[in-house]
């Protein structure tokens, strides 16, 4: 069985997983890393995980 993770916003497949089980495929909705970063849901890797306050 193949599991396809599809972004809710850009509707692109951002991950696939092959698992044991029935033949076929399943779509799972989620948010890709690029969209999550644009929405501010992930910290930017360029900051090294540090937060700066002004």
Secondary structure, DSSP 8 states (H G I E B T S, - for coil): -EEEEEETTT--EEEEEE-SSSSSEEEEEE--HHHHHHTT-S--GGGTT-----
